[in-house]
Each structure stands twice: as structure tokens, then as C-alpha cells.
Amino acid sequence: MPQNTADIPYRVDDTKPTRPTADQCCGGGSCCPCVWDEYREALKVWRQQNPEQTDH
């Protein structure tokens, strides 16, 4: 019997996003979204969900 998703506690992933590597970005500025745009958005969400963590 399928489990009701309301019974599953929401779990926040506390793993900090990884910066894109040099070979993941073409450097052309034409990709939409760019891997850097995705990284910055993921980092923003991570910071909101993990305010107690340092992000050095």
C-alpha cells in the first residue's frame, strides 16, 4: 500500500552546493541558465535553510 506523503517528514538537505568546475562552464555567457546561475540560486536556498552554517 502506498505511503501517504503527508506522513513523511520534510527533510532539508544540509549539503552545501558545490561550485561549478572550470570545465562545467563554457565562459561564453550564452547559456540560460548558466551553471553559475544555478549554483548561486542553490547557494541562496542553502543559506536560507542553514543559517547556522558558515559558508567558507
Backbone bond lengths (Angstrom), bond angles and torsions (degrees), N, CA, C in turn:
res aa  C-N    CA-C-N  psi(-1)  N-CA   C-N-CA  omega(-1)  CA-C   N-CA-C  phi
1 M - - - 1.440 - - 1.539 108.42 -
2 P 1.341 117.62 131.48 1.462 119.64 -178.96 1.522 111.84 -64.65
3 Q 1.312 114.45 143.66 1.452 120.29 179.40 1.526 109.24 -82.39
4 N 1.307 116.33 139.70 1.455 121.57 177.35 1.526 107.86 -70.73
5 T 1.348 117.39 126.55 1.457 120.02 -177.42 1.520 111.96 -65.86
6 A 1.316 117.75 -20.27 1.467 120.48 177.51 1.524 110.83 -68.01
7 D 1.337 116.82 -21.10 1.459 121.61 179.80 1.526 112.76 -83.99
8 I 1.322 117.03 -9.94 1.456 121.26 -178.66 1.522 108.23 -91.96
9 P 1.329 118.01 120.98 1.470 119.23 -179.54 1.518 110.72 -65.83
10 Y 1.327 116.30 142.88 1.452 121.73 177.35 1.515 108.76 -70.21
11 R 1.302 116.62 130.78 1.462 120.96 -178.78 1.520 109.55 -119.82
12 V 1.301 115.69 125.19 1.459 121.88 178.31 1.522 108.60 -88.46
13 D 1.318 115.92 131.04 1.459 120.19 176.86 1.524 107.76 -80.66
14 D 1.332 116.68 117.12 1.462 119.49 -176.93 1.529 112.71 -95.84
15 T 1.335 116.83 13.80 1.453 120.73 177.72 1.525 109.06 -79.63
16 K 1.320 115.83 121.92 1.460 120.63 -179.36 1.531 109.54 -65.99
17 P 1.347 117.11 135.84 1.465 119.60 177.83 1.530 111.19 -59.33
18 T 1.298 115.68 147.58 1.462 122.05 -179.53 1.524 109.97 -94.00
19 R 1.333 115.42 134.27 1.472 119.90 177.38 1.521 110.32 -60.74
20 P 1.326 117.46 141.89 1.463 119.52 175.82 1.529 110.68 -61.88
21 T 1.295 115.85 146.30 1.464 120.36 176.46 1.527 108.86 -85.98
22 A 1.307 116.13 165.20 1.468 121.32 -177.52 1.527 112.15 -57.17
23 D 1.331 117.03 -34.71 1.464 119.02 -177.70 1.533 113.15 -82.39
24 Q 1.327 118.14 -2.19 1.459 120.92 177.35 1.522 112.39 -91.38
25 C 1.316 117.30 -12.40 1.461 122.07 -178.33 1.524 108.83 -117.34
26 C 1.334 116.11 131.75 1.469 119.29 -179.48 1.518 111.87 -78.94
27 G 1.345 117.27 -20.20 1.458 120.82 179.53 1.513 113.84 77.76
28 G 1.324 116.75 1.63 1.456 119.98 -177.12 1.517 114.90 -83.99
29 G 1.319 116.67 -19.66 1.454 120.47 179.26 1.517 114.76 78.26
30 S 1.334 117.45 7.97 1.464 119.20 -176.81 1.524 113.95 -103.23
31 C 1.320 118.18 -8.12 1.465 120.81 -179.42 1.525 109.78 -75.75
32 C 1.306 115.42 137.61 1.453 119.64 -179.64 1.531 109.08 -137.43
33 P 1.304 119.28 105.90 1.464 125.80 3.02 1.522 111.17 -86.23
34 C 1.284 114.63 152.05 1.463 122.06 175.74 1.529 108.21 -75.25
35 V 1.322 117.44 152.97 1.469 120.13 177.35 1.522 110.35 -59.10
36 W 1.338 116.87 -29.25 1.468 120.15 177.91 1.519 110.98 -71.70
37 D 1.333 118.50 -35.45 1.473 121.32 175.42 1.521 109.83 -62.02
38 E 1.330 116.06 -44.65 1.461 120.80 179.93 1.528 110.97 -65.02
39 Y 1.326 116.29 -41.19 1.467 120.49 178.37 1.522 111.19 -62.37
40 R 1.342 116.39 -47.63 1.469 119.80 -179.30 1.524 111.61 -61.41
41 E 1.325 117.79 -39.25 1.463 120.73 178.86 1.527 110.63 -67.70
42 A 1.332 116.92 -43.53 1.462 120.49 178.40 1.530 110.82 -63.71
43 L 1.322 117.66 -38.43 1.462 122.04 179.00 1.534 110.43 -66.82
44 K 1.314 116.68 -39.43 1.465 121.33 177.60 1.530 110.47 -60.44
45 V 1.334 116.54 -46.11 1.462 121.19 178.72 1.524 109.94 -64.40
46 W 1.335 117.26 -43.76 1.462 121.28 179.60 1.520 110.76 -59.32
47 R 1.337 116.71 -43.70 1.473 120.53 179.48 1.527 111.22 -62.62
48 Q 1.327 117.15 -38.98 1.467 121.01 179.04 1.527 111.04 -67.08
49 Q 1.328 116.91 -37.54 1.460 121.60 -177.21 1.526 113.05 -84.58
50 N 1.314 117.54 -16.08 1.464 122.22 -176.75 1.520 110.96 -133.44
51 P 1.333 118.05 58.21 1.469 119.82 -175.30 1.526 113.79 -63.53
52 E 1.332 117.10 -22.68 1.465 120.18 -178.40 1.528 112.52 -80.50
53 Q 1.318 117.88 -12.82 1.462 121.44 -177.67 1.530 109.69 -87.33
54 T 1.310 116.00 143.37 1.455 119.29 173.30 1.516 107.39 -83.38
55 D 1.289 117.21 153.37 1.463 117.99 179.55 1.513 111.09 -123.71
56 H 1.314 114.56 58.60 1.470 121.61 176.96 1.493 108.95 -86.99
